[in-house]
Structures are given as C-alpha cells and as structure tokens.
Amino acid sequence: MLHFISENIGNIIVCVILLVIVGLALRGILVNKKKGKCSCGCDCEGCPSASICHKDR
C-alpha cells in the first residue's frame, strides 16, 4: 500500500484538490439556492428567461 501511494502521490494530490474545489462549488450553489438567489450568477433584470426561471414571482 505504501508503494502505491509513493508512486502515485502526484495524482492523489491533484485528485484531492479537484474534489475540494468541486465540493466548494456545490456548497456555494446550495447556499445560494437556499437563500433564493439565482443559480446562473447574474441578476434577473433584463434576462429573457426570467419568466421561465422564476414562475412564482
């Protein structure tokens, strides 16, 4: 097991960093969704799809 880790330490570090980045991105999306913010990251003013995204408004 130690031999596998020592041979692949670079790949393991890159995978861990990518998992952290994806996890933080998903966390941000979920927090914004709970706050009722738009998921696309822009304001709905002037957006042609605003009526599709927010039917309840």
Rosetta blueprint (number, residue, H / E / L):
1 M L
2 L H
3 H H
4 F H
5 I H
6 S H
7 E H
8 N L
9 I H
10 G H
11 N H
12 I H
13 I H
14 V H
15 C H
16 V H
17 I H
18 L H
19 L H
20 V H
21 I H
22 V H
23 G H
24 L H
25 A H
26 L H
27 R H
28 G H
29 I H
30 L H
31 V H
32 N H
33 K H
34 K H
35 K H
36 G L
37 K L
38 C L
39 S L
40 C L
41 G L
42 C L
43 D L
44 C L
45 E L
46 G L
47 C L
48 P L
49 S L
50 A H
51 S H
52 I H
53 C H
54 H L
55 K L
56 D L
57 R L
